[in-house]
Amino acid sequence: MADAKWSLLVAGVKRLKEDPGKLIDSIRAAHPGVMVQAADAQAVYGQGHAMGVLFIAIEALERKVMIANRPEAEVLLRLACTDQISEALKRAGLKRGRAGCFIAFSKDAGALKKFSEHLAKEFKLDDSVLSPTRGKKARLAKMLGIPPTKMHDGECLDFLLERAAILVRG
């Protein structure tokens, strides 16, 4: 189980106008006490998916069994269910002009609160962009190379988190 000392944040944003790479770099520079990852909202099958992946990444960090060199990258790899950064960026990376998801975590609750306030000032927050949809389910099934199924939302979420959890360093 992830260490209870972590503070966590998952926030959806309507549309990003900025260059994703520059945006993430500037956010990380402005909030050095917070580990931040951003993803395409279409790769996030609900808040439970993002939080589950975050718990898995923190667990990997604490057990020293990460597949990535940085915890932020670990989150993206596990969200995209791949051990390749380039593939993770293709599958789940933040895209300009699209809805996004910020996933942040820190052992400094105050720093995470400041980050949250920064997000609220700079972006139109809207967690509805993270909601599970039939379209997301079909997209994620195709991305993972499985036939689109009639899984209900809970089964789909369980499958995605299981895939995220079983990734190992190659």
N, C-alpha and C positions, 0 to 999 in steps of 0.2 A: 504494500500500500504506500502511496506517495506520502512523503513527510508532511505533517500538518503545518509546518512553518511556511509553506508556499502560499502566496496570494495569486489568484488566477483571474483572468479577464478574457472573455470572448465577446466581440462586438461586430455587428454587421454594419456596413456602410453602403449607401445607395449606389453611388457611382464615383469612380476615381478618375480625376482629370489629369493627374500628375504622372510622370514617368515612374513606374513601380520601383525600379532599382534605386533611383535617386530619393524617392519618397521614403523607402525603408531605411536607407543609409542615414538620411537626415533625422528621422524619428529615433533611430538607435543612438545617434550622436547626442541628441537632445535629452535622452532618457537612459543614461549609461547603467543605471541600477535595475533596468527592466530588460528582460529578454523578450523580443518581439518578433513574431512571424506574421506574414500576411498571405492570404490565399484568395483564390477566385471563389466567390460565394457558391458557384455552381459545383465545386468540389466538396462542399460541406453539406452533409446530409443531416442538418439540424444542429442545434446547440449541443445535444448529447454526443454527436459525432466529434465535434471540435474538442469538447471537454474530455471525452474518452481518450482521444489521441494525445491530448496534453498530459493526462495522467500516465499514459503508457510511456511517453517521452521522459517525464520526470522520474518515473520508476527506473527507466534505462539509465538516466543520468546518475541517479543515486546508487545504482548497482554497478555502475561503470561498465555497462554493456551496450553503450550507444553504437549505432551504425554510422553516425555522422561525427564530425569533429566538434560541432557546436550544437548546443541544445536547440537553438532556433531552427537549424537545418534538420535536426531529428524530427521535429514536429512536422515539417513539410514532407519529409520522406515517408513518414508513417501515415500522414493524411492521404498521400498519393499512392500508398501501398507499393513502394519501389525502393530499391537501395541505390538508385542512380540519381544524383542531383539534377542532371539535365532532363531526365524523364520526369522527375517530380515537378520541375519548373513548367514543363510542357503540360502536364496533367492538372496541376493544382496551383501553379504560380499566379500571383496577382496580375491582372491584365488591365491596361489603361482603358477607360471608358466602360468598365464593367463593375458590377457590384462586388464588394470584397468582404473579407473577414479578417479582423485583427485578432491574433491570439497572443496574449502576453502573460508573463509570469515572473514573479520576483519574490525573494525572501524579505524584501523591504516593502511593507504594505503602503507606506507613505509615498514611495516612489511610484508604485502602481496606481495609486489614487491620482497623483499628478499627471501620469500618462493618460488615465481615463478622462480627466478634465481637459487635457490637450486634445484628445480625440473628439470630445463633445464640441469643442470650439471650432475645430478645423474641418469637420466632416458632418454630413447629414447621417446621423446614426439611424439604423433601421434593421433590427434583428430579424424582421420578417424575410429578408433576403437569404437567410440561412435555413429557412423551413424546408423540411423534406417535401419533395414534389415527385410526381410520376416522371416528369422529364429528367430530374436529377437522378432518379433511380435507374432509368434507362441509360443515361450518359455514363454513370458509374459502372453499371454492368458491362457496357461496351468497353470502357477503359480497362476493366479488369479481365476482359476476355471471357466473360461468362454469359450464357444466354439470358436475355431479359426474362425474369421470372415473375411469378405472381406472389412473391414474398410480401408480407405486410410490413409496415414501416419498422416495427420492432425487430423482425427477423433480418431485414436489410441492415439496420444499424448494428446488430450483433455480428453479422457477417463482416461488415467493414471494419469493426473494431478487432475482430479475430484476425483478419488479414494484417491489420496494422501491428498487432501484438506479436505475430510470428516472424516478422522480419528479423533477419540476423545478418551480422556483418559477413560479407562474402570473402 
